Amino acid sequence: MKRKFAVLTVLGALLALAVPASSMAGIYPASSQFEIAGGSTPPTVGTTLGSCPVTKVTGTTPASPANESSGSFPVTLTFGTCTSGTSITLTSSWSLTYPSVTNSYGVNMQGLGALRYSSLPGCKLSGTFILWGIWSNGLVTPKAMKSGYHADSYNTLTWADDGASCALSGKKETVRWSQQTVIGGPSGYPTSSQVNNLTTPAAPILVTP
Amino acid sequence: MRLRNAPAALLVAVFMVTAMAGCGDGHGSTSAQTKAAPANEELPNEETDGRARAAGRRACDGLTPIEAAERYRRGARRAGATKVFVAAVAEPDTATETSPGYPRLVAALFATTVSPRDQSEAAAGCAEELAASIKGGGTASARKR
């Protein structure tokens, strides 16, 4: 009996070593339509010259068994009213990658796009937007709680001529993806958006690192 | 374990569920399309735009682009402009400073110091003055008088 137990233990350990770490990551439940609802303080993407809020992100988690490993899937971003004179154009499909970094609760959304400002005609800020955020898993027991999402990252885009000579053409600009009560001010605190499972409302959308 | 104050606990639970239900913004298109920004406080009108543009001209009247950049850099930083952006405008490299678009860039820096609703027109007014100062034909305001 003891020998059988020892053999099983060794076999279990070998199995654990053989399973790649990435197969532990995933997003659940599979095949679930969800939305990241911006709420009263939605995440915003922008620069010194202006920003645009993302009021909703929608997508469908991958079908089983693809959802049981790290990966990415298409999402759609819906923008609210940008700050005066600011416009944003998305020029490719966008995707959400989970987790964004191994062994983390981060996810990132990325795709091509451009920001334009009427205070700076002749210039556009374009390239690959990489918007990282933290996924806060909800619960089923002991209390039902939905998952949350908090935006917090920087990446750089490149200025380019846009119908005229842009003085910053070729230069990089930091684009902020943030979610807090005071934008650009000296004080504020972070907020988050609720993640709604539209397929099975009672089941939170979970990201495992 | 029994709750001592069940009605109060029930009220708290109802409040939490209501709060968690969320109140989605509901604005915007239903797909990832271009989203242009209208003036979101009030609709612009000719009078308002005219005043903003005139204010922009006055703010940059008689200044060269580099002088205007230096004058408004602190105000821009106080308004939340990043250090890097301000430096790119106020301490430009040769390519930036000699670009035909440099007056517009400086005007955009100045515009960060005014209210969002007026930024476009204020920038346009300032850019007119700065461009005129480069051409050496006097300021745009002086020619209009």
Interface residues (C-beta under 8 A of the other chain):
Chain A: A37 G38 G39 S40 P42 T47 T48 L49 G50 C52 P53 T55 K56 T76 L77 T78 F79 G80 T81 C82 T83 S84 G85 T86 S87 I88 T89 L90 W94 G111 Y117 S118 S119 L120 P121 G122 C123 M145 K146 A164 S165 C166 A167 L168 S169 G170 K171 E173 T174 G184 G185 Q194 N196
Chain B: M20 G22 C23 G24 D25 G26 H27 G28 S29 T30 S31 A32 Q33 T34 K35 A36 A37 P38 A39 N40 E41 A76 G80 A81 T82 V84 F85 A88 P92 A95 T96 E97 S99 P100 G101 Y102 R104 L105 A107 A108 A111 T112 P116 R117 Q119 S120 A122 A123
